[in-house]
Each structure stands twice: as structure tokens, then as C-alpha cells.
Amino acid sequence: MKKILIIDDSPFITMEIKEIVTEAGYEVVAHSRNGEDGIKKFDEFRPDIVTLDIIMPGIDGIETAREIRRIEPNAKIIMLSSLCDDETKHELKEAGLDIIVEKPIEKKKLLSVLTSIAI
């Protein structure tokens, strides 16, 4: 069973992701509402996959992803955001992040992305 860490400041989005992934057979090992705590939980739980919001209090999702990649260079990170403009996509690409799922989250899209990276 693949382990997932959810890092998102929205309790609603966190619940939505948790429901989608647990129904699909993934285990949510932890969730966090900000980047700083998310980095600590990543280091503690070493999940297989991280879902990560871009806009959060404290350090943003892109910087959080960079810190997670310092801990584990091959970490599988799915960015979730309503910011899917070209500038944001370019910034994500520069940070080595090329998987983004737009909010509002479409269940089929998230599950498709999870399946493609969970191998």
C-alpha cells in the first residue's frame, strides 16, 4: 500500500484528497497545514507520494517541495493549485516539479496522476 502525505492549508481540500486516495487503496500517513510542518512530517514518515498546495501560510508549496527534495531527491510530489497559469508552470518546472493538478480537484485526474507515478 502506497503511503501519502497531504500538505494543504484547506481542511476541505485535505478531506477531499483523503477520501479520493483512501478509496483508491492508498494510505494517508499524515497531513499538514503548512510547509514547515509538512517538511518535518515528510522526514518522519517518508511517504511514497506527497500532495502539495502551492499557496500556504509560511513557506509556499514550491519552497516546501525544494526542501523535501533536499531530503529525498527522488520524492514524488504532486502540486495542487488553482494557479495553473504559464508563469506558475514555468516556476514549477524550474524547481523540478512537473506534475500539477488543478483545483477544484477532479477525482479522475488525481487518480490518473497517482497511478502514473505510484509505480
C-alpha positions, 0 to 999 in steps of 0.5 A: 500500500502506497503511503501519502502525505497531504500538505494543504492549508484547506481542511476541505481540500485535505478531506477531499484528497483523503477520501479520493486516495483512501478509496483508491487503496492508498494510505494517508500517513499524515497531513499538514497545514503548512510547509514547515510542518509538512517538511518535518512530517515528510522526514518522519514518515517518508511517504511514497507520494506527497500532495502539495498546495502551492499557496500556504501560510509560511513557506509556499508549496514550491519552497516546501517541495525544494526542501523535501527534495533536499531530503529525498531527491527522488520524492514524488510530489504532486502540486495542487493549485488553482494557479495553473497559469504559464508563469506558475508552470514555468516556476514549477518546472524550474524547481523540478516539479512537473506534475500539477493538478488543478483545483477544484480537484477532479477525482479522475485526474488525481487518480490518473496522476497517482497511478502514473507515478505510484509505480 
